Amino acid sequence: VYPLTVTAIAQLAFPVQANGSLVRDAQGEVRGSQLLAQGFAGAQWFQPRPSAGDYATVASAASNLAPSNPALAKRVAEDAKRLQVAGQGAVPMQLVTTSGSGLDPHLSPAAARYQVARIAAARNMPRASLDRLIDALLETPLIGPQVVNVLALNMALAENQDLSRAE
């Protein structure tokens, strides 16, 4: 009885969250969850934090590599070299380190903005449009700094929203 009661309360009080916080496109197709990161291939997309479990929820966990582990240092260095953009300084740590779960869907605004030059070049669009998109999709959690959801950014790009008007 207890599981049914908790499920019923969750469905009534928090129906979106209780059903996985699913994100749907304009056609109503499920594209992901607000709560789970997913990988995106290609220079034209915002990239989330790396995932030790390749974004699979079953393998949700950190890499379990200690900061002193040479394999971790090698992977971070390789990722930083691959993501480095000339003239932009160091790659933000969020783009080369996994989160505790390996599935964190959010980035700091700085980590998202670091990717703007690459995406603008790949899409042949003004950087200012992408900056406005990031600003429009900023979220302020109850506790902690502002973040932006990578799936929301990429869905806006995929749906060809008029980025010149993003506020």
C-alpha positions in Angstrom: 0.0 0.0 0.0 2.8 2.4 0.9 4.4 2.4 -2.7 1.0 3.0 -4.2 0.3 5.8 -1.8 3.7 7.5 -2.5 3.2 7.1 -6.3 -0.3 8.6 -6.1 0.9 11.6 -4.1 3.8 12.1 -6.5 1.5 11.9 -9.5 -0.8 14.5 -8.0 1.8 16.9 -6.5 4.6 16.6 -9.0 3.4 14.9 -12.2 6.2 16.1 -14.5 9.0 15.0 -12.1 7.2 11.8 -11.2 7.1 10.8 -14.9 10.8 11.5 -15.6 10.8 15.3 -16.5 10.5 14.3 -20.1 11.4 16.9 -22.8 9.3 16.7 -26.0 10.0 18.4 -29.4 7.4 20.4 -31.4 5.9 17.1 -32.7 5.5 15.7 -29.2 8.3 13.1 -29.5 10.3 12.5 -26.4 13.9 13.8 -26.9 15.3 13.3 -23.4 14.9 14.3 -19.8 15.5 17.6 -18.1 17.4 15.6 -15.4 19.7 13.5 -17.5 22.6 14.5 -19.8 23.0 12.9 -23.1 25.8 13.0 -25.6 25.7 15.0 -28.8 28.0 14.4 -31.8 29.3 17.2 -33.9 30.8 20.7 -33.6 27.4 22.3 -34.2 26.0 21.2 -30.8 26.6 22.2 -27.2 28.5 19.4 -25.4 27.6 18.4 -21.9 30.1 17.3 -19.2 31.8 14.0 -20.0 30.2 10.8 -18.7 32.1 7.9 -17.3 29.2 5.6 -18.3 28.6 7.0 -21.8 25.4 8.7 -20.5 23.7 5.4 -19.7 21.5 5.6 -16.6 22.3 2.0 -15.6 26.0 2.9 -15.3 25.3 6.2 -13.5 28.4 6.9 -11.5 31.6 8.9 -11.4 34.7 7.4 -13.0 36.1 6.3 -9.6 39.5 7.4 -10.7 41.4 9.2 -8.0 42.8 12.7 -8.7 46.2 11.2 -8.5 45.4 8.5 -11.1 47.5 8.9 -14.3 44.6 7.6 -16.4 42.4 10.5 -15.2 45.1 13.1 -15.8 45.7 11.7 -19.3 42.0 11.8 -20.2 41.5 15.3 -18.9 44.6 16.5 -20.7 43.4 14.9 -24.0 39.9 16.3 -23.6 41.3 19.8 -22.8 43.5 19.7 -25.9 40.6 18.5 -28.1 38.2 21.2 -26.8 40.8 24.1 -26.7 39.7 27.2 -28.6 42.5 29.5 -29.6 42.4 32.8 -27.8 39.8 31.7 -25.2 42.0 30.7 -22.4 41.8 27.5 -20.5 39.0 25.0 -21.1 36.4 25.2 -18.2 36.8 22.2 -15.8 33.2 21.3 -16.3 33.9 20.3 -19.9 36.7 17.9 -19.0 35.5 16.4 -15.7 32.5 14.2 -15.0 29.9 15.0 -12.4 29.2 12.8 -9.4 26.5 10.8 -11.3 28.1 11.2 -14.8 24.6 12.4 -15.9 24.5 16.1 -14.9 22.5 17.8 -17.6 23.6 21.4 -16.7 26.6 23.5 -17.3 27.6 26.9 -15.9 27.0 29.8 -18.2 30.7 30.2 -18.6 31.2 26.5 -19.8 28.3 27.0 -22.3 29.7 30.3 -23.5 33.1 28.7 -24.0 31.6 26.6 -26.8 29.9 29.5 -28.6 32.8 30.2 -31.0 32.9 26.6 -32.2 29.1 26.3 -32.6 28.8 29.7 -34.3 31.5 28.6 -36.8 29.9 25.2 -37.4 26.5 26.8 -38.0 27.7 29.9 -39.8 25.8 32.2 -37.4 26.6 35.2 -35.2 28.1 34.4 -31.8 25.7 37.0 -30.3 22.7 34.9 -31.2 24.1 32.0 -29.2 25.0 34.2 -26.3 21.3 35.5 -26.3 20.1 31.9 -26.4 22.2 31.0 -23.4 20.9 34.0 -21.5 17.3 33.1 -22.4 17.7 29.6 -21.1 19.5 30.3 -17.8 18.0 28.6 -14.8 18.5 29.8 -11.2 18.2 26.8 -8.8 17.0 27.1 -5.3 20.6 26.7 -4.1 23.7 27.4 -6.1 24.8 29.4 -9.1 22.9 29.8 -12.4 23.1 26.9 -14.8 21.9 26.1 -18.4 20.5 22.8 -19.5 22.4 21.4 -22.5 19.4 19.5 -23.9 17.4 22.7 -23.9 20.1 24.6 -25.8 20.4 21.9 -28.4 16.7 21.5 -28.8 16.5 25.3 -29.5 19.2 24.9 -32.1 17.5 21.8 -33.6 14.1 23.5 -33.8 15.7 26.4 -35.6 14.3 28.9 -33.2 14.8 32.5 -34.4 18.0 33.0 -32.3 18.2 36.7 -33.3 15.1 37.3 -31.1 16.2 35.1 -28.1 16.0 37.2 -25.0 
